[in-house]
């Protein structure tokens, strides 16, 4: 009997091909997304520091937690505030701290500045003070002052309410709110000396000049 030997053959698939096929079955990862921007920090709400009347100021003071000025109570020397708890606080000054100009409140400012005509004026004065600039020749004796030409030292007010202080003899320019001309006079610029809306320009005549008050 003849024996027949049968050999079985197996199919060998390369490993690389297997890996390639497996890779095709895996889905690709989604692209990375940028992180959302942080939310903007909200700014605190801004409240007005003044209101037309006490009732409106009381509402604003309660909302803001800070005191609010009631404009209806404002005058030349007083300021009234409404506090967050609803109470009122009034601040009083011995003289004017503000005045009306063209229908608006203006703070008093006694800083002296030269004017176009050579005089010296405060930046903001309730009575329109004007001081004379430098000029004239200082008299060497009291006798010379009698014939010397009078010069305006200070003017305040307008119209029939105007008061002018004149000086016979030369003076240097007033540059500060409190200026002393040695042995002649002292000039003090103020918003309200002695509680009145005036400006003190008080002469202390010794030598070299003579004061004349014109009203």
SERO-4910 file (N, C-alpha, C, O; in steps of 0.05 Angstrom, whole numbers):
BEGIN
 pado doro    nc1    nc2    nc3   cac1   cac2   cac3    cc1    cc2    cc3    oc1    oc2    oc3
  Unk    A     18    -23      0      0      0      0     18     24      0     39     25     14
  Unk    A     10     43    -15     27     67    -18     16     88      0     -8     95     -1
  Unk    A     32     98     17     23    118     35     26    146     23     45    153      9
  Unk    A      5    162     28      4    189     17      5    209     40    -12    208     58
  Unk    A     25    226     40     28    246     61     17    272     52     24    283     31
  Unk    A     -1    283     68    -13    309     61     -2    331     80     -2    327    104
  Unk    A      7    352     69     18    375     85     -1    399     84     -9    409     62
  Unk    A     -9    407    107    -27    431    107    -11    457    106     11    459    118
  Unk    A    -21    475     92     -8    502     90    -25    523    105    -49    524    102
  Unk    A    -12    539    119    -26    561    133    -18    588    120      4    592    111
  Unk    A    -38    606    121    -34    633    109    -22    651    130    -35    655    151
  Unk    A      1    663    124     14    681    144     10    710    134     18    717    112
  Unk    A     -3    726    151     -8    755    145     14    772    159     17    769    183
  Unk    A     27    789    145     48    805    158     37    822    181     14    831    179
  Unk    A     53    826    202     44    841    225     39    870    218     21    882    229
  Unk    A     55    881    200     52    910    193     24    915    181     12    935    186
  Unk    A     15    896    164    -11    899    152    -33    899    173    -53    913    171
  Unk    A    -29    881    193    -49    879    214    -52    905    230    -74    914    236
  Unk    A    -29    917    236    -29    942    251    -41    964    234    -55    982    245
  Unk    A    -36    964    208    -47    985    191    -77    983    190    -91   1004    191
  Unk    A    -88    959    188   -117    956    187   -129    964    213   -151    977    214
  Unk    A   -116    957    235   -127    965    261   -127    995    264   -145   1007    277
  Unk    A   -106   1009    253   -105   1038    256   -127   1052    241   -136   1073    249
  Unk    A   -135   1040    218   -157   1053    203   -183   1052    218   -200   1069    213
  Unk    A   -186   1035    237   -211   1032    251   -213   1051    275   -235   1055    286
  Unk    A   -191   1064    283   -191   1082    307   -197   1111    298   -182   1121    281
  Unk    A   -218   1123    308   -224   1151    300   -202   1170    310   -190   1166    331
  Unk    A   -198   1193    295   -178   1213    303   -189   1230    326   -213   1235    328
  Unk    A   -170   1239    344   -178   1255    367   -186   1283    358   -173   1294    340
  Unk    A   -207   1295    370   -215   1322    362   -194   1343    369   -179   1339    389
  Unk    A   -191   1365    353   -171   1386    360   -177   1399    386   -200   1402    394
  Unk    A   -156   1408    400   -159   1421    426   -171   1449    422   -164   1463    403
  Unk    A   -189   1456    439   -202   1482    438   -190   1501    459   -182   1493    480
  Unk    A   -188   1528    451   -177   1548    469   -196   1552    492   -220   1551    490
  Unk    A   -184   1558    515   -200   1562    539   -215   1589    536   -204   1608    526
  Unk    A   -240   1590    545   -255   1615    543   -242   1637    559   -231   1632    581
  Unk    A   -243   1662    549   -230   1684    564   -245   1689    591   -269   1685    593
  Unk    A   -230   1697    611   -243   1702    637   -262   1725    635   -258   1744    620
  Unk    A   -284   1723    649   -305   1744    648   -294   1770    659   -279   1770    679
  Unk    A   -301   1793    646   -292   1819    655   -303   1825    683   -326   1819    689
  Unk    A   -286   1838    700   -294   1845    727   -313   1869    725   -304   1890    714
  Unk    A   -337   1867    734   -356   1890    732   -346   1914    749   -336   1911    771
  Unk    A   -348   1938    737   -339   1962    751   -361   1971    771   -384   1968    765
  Unk    A   -352   1981    794   -373   1990    813   -388   2014    802   -377   2031    788
  Unk    A   -414   2015    808   -431   2036    798   -423   2063    810   -419   2065    834
  Unk    A   -422   2084    793   -414   2110    803   -440   2126    809   -458   2127    793
  Unk    A   -440   2139    832   -463   2155    840   -454   2185    842   -431   2191    848
  Unk    A   -473   2203    837   -467   2231    839   -463   2239    868   -474   2226    886
  Unk    A   -447   2260    873   -442   2269    900   -460   2293    907   -457   2304    929
  Unk    A   -478   2301    890   -496   2323    896   -523   2318    882   -524   2304    862
  Unk    A   -544   2329    893   -571   2325    882   -586   2352    885   -578   2370    900
  Unk    A   -608   2354    870   -622   2380    868   -635   2388    895   -635   2411    902
  Unk    A   -645   2369    910   -658   2375    935   -652   2354    956   -638   2334    951
  Unk    A   -664   2358    980   -658   2339   1002   -669   2311    997   -656   2291   1002
  Unk    A   -694   2310    985   -706   2284    980   -689   2268    960   -684   2244    965
  Unk    A   -681   2280    938   -664   2266    919   -637   2259    931   -627   2237    925
  Unk    A   -625   2276    947   -600   2270    959   -602   2247    979   -583   2231    982
  Unk    A   -625   2245    992   -629   2223   1011   -630   2196    997   -619   2176   1007
  Unk    A   -642   2195    973   -643   2170    957   -615   2162    948   -607   2139    951
  Unk    A   -600   2181    937   -573   2176    928   -555   2167    951   -538   2149    948
  Unk    A   -557   2180    974   -540   2173    996   -546   2145   1006   -527   2130   1014
  Unk    A   -571   2136   1005   -578   2109   1014   -566   2088    994   -557   2067   1002
  Unk    A   -568   2095    968   -558   2076    948   -528   2074    947   -516   2052    945
  Unk    A   -514   2097    950   -485   2098    947   -471   2092    974   -447   2083    973
  Unk    A   -485   2096    996   -471   2092   1022   -453   2114   1029   -437   2112   1048
  Unk    A   -455   2137   1015   -438   2160   1020   -456   2185   1022   -478   2186   1011
  Unk    A   -446   2206   1035   -462   2230   1038   -464   2245   1011   -446   2243    994
  Unk    A   -487   2259   1007   -492   2273    982   -501   2301    989   -518   2305   1007
  Unk    A   -491   2321    975   -498   2348    980   -525   2355    968   -531   2347    945
  Unk    A   -542   2369    983   -568   2379    974   -564   2407    964   -561   2426    979
  Unk    A   -565   2411    937   -559   2437    925   -580   2458    933   -574   2482    933
  Unk    A   -604   2450    939   -625   2469    946   -619   2484    972   -630   2505    977
  Unk    A   -601   2472    989   -594   2484   1014   -567   2499   1013   -558   2511   1033
  Unk    A   -555   2500    990   -529   2513    988   -532   2543    987   -550   2554    974
  Unk    A   -514   2558   1000   -512   2587    998   -483   2595    999   -465   2579    996
  Unk    A   -478   2621   1003   -451   2631   1001   -432   2620   1023   -408   2618   1018
  Unk    A   -443   2613   1046   -426   2605   1068   -435   2579   1081   -424   2571   1102
  Unk    A   -454   2564   1069   -464   2539   1081   -466   2517   1060   -473   2522   1037
  Unk    A   -460   2493   1069   -462   2469   1053   -476   2448   1069   -468   2442   1091
  Unk    A   -498   2436   1058   -514   2416   1072   -512   2389   1059   -516   2387   1034
  Unk    A   -505   2369   1074   -502   2341   1064   -523   2323   1076   -531   2327   1099
  Unk    A   -532   2304   1060   -550   2283   1070   -534   2258   1073   -520   2249   1055
  Unk    A   -534   2246   1097   -518   2223   1104   -533   2197   1095   -557   2198   1092
  Unk    A   -519   2175   1093   -532   2149   1085   -555   2141   1103   -574   2127   1094
  Unk    A   -554   2149   1129   -576   2142   1147   -600   2161   1146   -619   2159   1161
  Unk    A   -598   2181   1127   -620   2200   1124   -617   2226   1140   -633   2244   1135
  Unk    A   -598   2228   1158   -594   2252   1173   -580   2273   1157   -568   2267   1136
  Unk    A   -581   2298   1166   -569   2321   1152   -545   2332   1168   -545   2332   1193
  Unk    A   -525   2340   1154   -501   2353   1165   -496   2379   1150   -494   2379   1126
  Unk    A   -495   2401   1164   -490   2427   1152   -463   2438   1161   -456   2438   1184
  Unk    A   -447   2447   1141   -421   2458   1146   -422   2489   1141   -429   2497   1120
  Unk    A   -416   2504   1162   -419   2533   1161   -392   2546   1162   -374   2538   1176
  Unk    A   -388   2568   1146   -363   2583   1145   -368   2611   1156   -390   2621   1154
  Unk    A   -348   2623   1168   -350   2650   1179   -353   2671   1157   -362   2693   1162
  Unk    A   -344   2664   1132   -346   2683   1110   -354   2668   1085   -356   2643   1085
  Unk    A   -359   2682   1063   -367   2669   1038   -345   2651   1027   -321   2658   1026
  Unk    A   -352   2627   1019   -334   2608   1007   -340   2604    977   -325   2592    962
  Unk    A   -363   2615    968   -371   2614    940   -390   2637    934   -400   2650    953
  Unk    A   -394   2643    909   -413   2664    901   -424   2658    874   -414   2640    859
  Unk    A   -445   2672    866   -458   2667    841   -445   2684    819   -441   2708    822
  Unk    A   -438   2670    797   -427   2684    773   -441   2671    749   -438   2647    743
  Unk    A   -456   2688    734   -470   2679    710   -488   2656    716   -491   2637    701
  Unk    A   -501   2657    740   -521   2636    747   -509   2611    758   -523   2591    762
  Unk    A   -483   2610    762   -469   2586    773   -453   2592    797   -443   2615    800
  Unk    A   -451   2573    815   -434   2577    839   -405   2574    832   -396   2556    817
  Unk    A   -389   2593    842   -360   2594    837   -346   2595    865   -354   2611    881
  Unk    A   -327   2578    869   -312   2579    894   -294   2603    895   -282   2611    875
  Unk    A   -292   2615    919   -275   2639    923   -246   2630    920   -237   2610    932
  Unk    A   -231   2645    904   -202   2639    900   -188   2666    902   -190   2683    884
  Unk    A   -172   2670    923   -158   2695    927   -130   2696    916   -114   2714    922
  Unk    A   -123   2677    899    -97   2677    886    -96   2702    867   -113   2706    850
  Unk    A    -75   2718    871    -73   2743    856    -59   2739    829    -40   2724    827
  Unk    A    -70   2752    809    -59   2750    782    -60   2778    769    -77   2794    775
  Unk    A    -41   2784    751    -41   2810    737    -63   2811    716    -67   2791    702
  Unk    A    -76   2834    715    -96   2838    694    -84   2853    670    -61   2862    672
  Unk    A    -99   2855    649    -89   2867    624    -83   2896    628    -65   2907    614
  Unk    A    -97   2910    646    -93   2939    650    -71   2945    670    -67   2968    677
  Unk    A    -57   2924    679    -35   2929    698    -43   2926    727    -26   2925    745
  Unk    A    -69   2924    733    -78   2920    760    -75   2891    769    -67   2874    752
  Unk    A    -79   2886    794    -77   2859    805   -105   2851    815   -118   2866    830
  Unk    A   -114   2827    807   -140   2818    814   -139   2789    825   -123   2773    816
  Unk    A   -157   2782    844   -159   2754    852   -173   2738    830   -187   2749    813
  Unk    A   -168   2712    829   -180   2695    809   -210   2695    811   -224   2695    790
  Unk    A   -221   2695    835   -250   2695    839   -256   2708    865   -251   2696    887
  Unk    A   -268   2732    864   -274   2747    888   -304   2755    887   -313   2764    866
  Unk    A   -319   2752    909   -347   2758    908   -355   2787    903   -377   2792    894
  Unk    A   -336   2805    908   -342   2834    904   -325   2847    883   -323   2871    881
  Unk    A   -311   2831    867   -296   2842    845   -273   2859    853   -269   2881    842
  Unk    A   -257   2851    873   -235   2867    882   -214   2871    860   -209   2853    844
  Unk    A   -203   2895    859   -182   2902    841   -161   2919    855   -169   2939    867
  Unk    A   -136   2911    854   -114   2926    867    -97   2940    846    -93   2930    824
  Unk    A    -88   2964    853    -72   2979    835    -44   2966    831    -33   2955    850
  Unk    A    -33   2968    807     -7   2957    802     15   2976    811     10   2997    822
  Unk    A     39   2967    807     62   2984    816     63   3009    799     56   3009    776
  Unk    A     73   3030    812     76   3055    797     78   3079    816     76   3077    840
  Unk    A     83   3102    804     86   3126    820    113   3128    833    129   3110    832
  Unk    A    118   3151    845    143   3157    859    138   3161    888    121   3177    896
  Unk    A    152   3146    904    148   3148    933    157   3175    943    179   3185    937
  Unk    A    139   3188    958    145   3214    968    166   3213    990    167   3193   1006
  Unk    A    182   3233    992    204   3233   1012    195   3246   1037    210   3246   1057
  Unk    A    172   3259   1037    162   3271   1062    131   3273   1060    120   3270   1039
  Unk    A    119   3279   1082     90   3282   1083     82   3307   1066     60   3307   1055
  Unk    A     99   3327   1065     92   3351   1050     90   3344   1020     73   3356   1006
  Unk    A    107   3326   1010    105   3319    982     80   3304    975     71   3304    952
  Unk    A     69   3290    994     45   3274    988     21   3292    983      2   3284    969
  Unk    A     21   3316    993     -2   3334    989     -5   3343    960    -27   3348    951
  Unk    A     17   3344    946     16   3351    917     20   3328    898     18   3331    874
  Unk    A     24   3304    909     28   3280    892      1   3272    880    -20   3277    892
  Unk    A      3   3260    857    -21   3250    844    -32   3225    858    -17   3206    865
  Unk    A    -58   3224    862    -70   3201    876    -72   3178    857    -79   3181    833
  Unk    A    -65   3154    867    -66   3129    851    -85   3110    865    -87   3110    890
  Unk    A    -99   3093    850   -117   3074    862   -102   3051    874    -86   3037    861
  Unk    A   -106   3047    900    -93   3024    914   -112   3000    914   -103   2978    909
  Unk    A   -138   3005    918   -157   2982    918   -185   2992    911   -193   3014    919
  Unk    A   -199   2976    895   -227   2982    888   -244   2957    893   -235   2935    886
  Unk    A   -267   2961    904   -285   2938    910   -314   2947    904   -321   2969    909
  Unk    A   -330   2928    893   -357   2934    887   -361   2946    859   -341   2950    845
  Unk    A   -386   2951    852   -392   2962    826   -414   2984    829   -429   2984    848
  Unk    A   -415   3002    809   -435   3022    808   -435   3040    833   -414   3049    842
  Unk    A   -459   3046    843   -461   3064    867   -452   3050    892   -451   3063    914
  Unk    A   -446   3024    891   -436   3010    914   -406   3007    914   -394   2994    931
  Unk    A   -393   3020    895   -364   3017    893   -349   3035    913   -357   3057    918
  Unk    A   -328   3024    924   -311   3038    943   -282   3036    933   -272   3015    926
  Unk    A   -269   3059    932   -241   3060    922   -223   3072    943   -229   3093    954
  Unk    A   -201   3059    948   -180   3070    966   -157   3079    949   -145   3063    935
  Unk    A   -151   3105    951   -129   3117    935   -105   3123    953   -108   3126    977
  Unk    A    -82   3124    940    -57   3129    954    -41   3150    940    -37   3148    915
  Unk    A    -31   3170    955    -14   3190    943     15   3183    949     24   3183    972
  Unk    A     29   3176    928     56   3167    931     60   3140    917     40   3127    910
  Unk    A     84   3132    912     89   3108    897     88   3083    915     96   3084    938
  Unk    A     79   3061    903     78   3036    917     86   3014    897     81   3016    873
  Unk    A     98   2993    908    103   2970    892     78   2953    889     58   2957    903
  Unk    A     78   2934    870     55   2918    865     49   2898    887     68   2887    900
  Unk    A     24   2894    893     15   2874    912     16   2847    899      3   2843    878
  Unk    A     32   2829    909     35   2802    897     24   2780    915     21   2757    905
  Unk    A     19   2785    940      9   2764    958    -16   2774    972    -23   2798    972
  Unk    A    -31   2755    984    -56   2761    997    -52   2779   1022    -70   2793   1030
  Unk    A    -29   2778   1033    -23   2794   1056      4   2807   1052     25   2795   1056
  Unk    A      4   2832   1043     28   2847   1035     32   2871   1054     13   2887   1058
  Unk    A     55   2874   1064     61   2897   1082     82   2915   1068    104   2906   1061
  Unk    A     74   2941   1064     93   2961   1055    105   2973   1079     92   2989   1093
  Unk    A    130   2967   1085    142   2975   1110    141   3005   1114    148   3021   1096
  Unk    A    131   3013   1137    129   3041   1146    109   3056   1128    108   3081   1129
  Unk    A     92   3042   1113     72   3056   1096     44   3045   1103     28   3059   1115
  Unk    A     38   3021   1094     12   3010   1099     13   2980   1097     31   2968   1086
  Unk    A     -8   2967   1107    -12   2938   1104    -37   2933   1087    -58   2944   1093
  Unk    A    -34   2916   1067    -57   2909   1050    -62   2879   1054    -45   2863   1049
  Unk    A    -86   2873   1062    -94   2845   1066   -118   2838   1049   -139   2851   1052
  Unk    A   -116   2819   1032   -138   2811   1014   -152   2788   1028   -139   2768   1035
  Unk    A   -178   2790   1032   -194   2769   1045   -221   2768   1033   -230   2786   1019
  Unk    A   -234   2745   1037   -261   2742   1026   -282   2756   1042   -303   2765   1031
  Unk    A   -278   2759   1069   -298   2771   1086   -288   2777   1114   -294   2762   1132
  Unk    A   -272   2797   1117   -262   2804   1144   -285   2813   1162   -302   2828   1152
  Unk    A   -285   2805   1187   -305   2813   1207   -333   2806   1198   -352   2818   1207
  Unk    A   -335   2785   1181   -362   2775   1174   -375   2791   1152   -399   2787   1146
  Unk    A   -361   2810   1139   -373   2826   1118   -359   2820   1092   -336   2811   1091
  Unk    A   -373   2824   1070   -362   2818   1044   -345   2841   1034   -352   2856   1016
  Unk    A   -323   2845   1048   -305   2866   1041   -276   2856   1038   -271   2832   1041
  Unk    A   -258   2873   1031   -230   2867   1031   -215   2888   1046   -219   2912   1042
  Unk    A   -198   2880   1065   -184   2899   1081   -160   2910   1066   -143   2895   1057
  Unk    A   -159   2936   1063   -135   2950   1052   -130   2973   1071   -135   2996   1064
  Unk    A   -119   2966   1094   -118   2985   1116    -91   3000   1116    -71   2988   1120
  Unk    A    -91   3026   1112    -66   3041   1112    -57   3046   1141    -73   3051   1159
  Unk    A    -31   3045   1144    -18   3053   1169      2   3075   1162     26   3070   1160
  Unk    A     -7   3099   1158      9   3120   1147     30   3129   1168     24   3136   1190
  Unk    A     55   3128   1159     78   3139   1174     93   3159   1158     94   3183   1164
  Unk    A    105   3149   1137    120   3167   1119    116   3157   1091    111   3133   1086
  Unk    A    119   3175   1072    121   3167   1044     94   3164   1030     94   3155   1007
  Unk    A     71   3170   1042     46   3167   1028     23   3178   1044     25   3184   1068
  Unk    A     -1   3180   1031    -25   3189   1044    -48   3174   1032    -51   3172   1007
  Unk    A    -66   3164   1049    -88   3148   1040   -113   3165   1037   -118   3183   1053
  Unk    A   -129   3160   1016   -154   3175   1011   -175   3154   1005   -172   3138    987
  Unk    A   -197   3155   1019   -219   3136   1015   -241   3150    998   -251   3171   1005
  Unk    A   -247   3138    975   -268   3149    957   -291   3130    956   -288   3106    951
  Unk    A   -315   3140    960   -339   3123    959   -359   3135    938   -381   3124    935
***
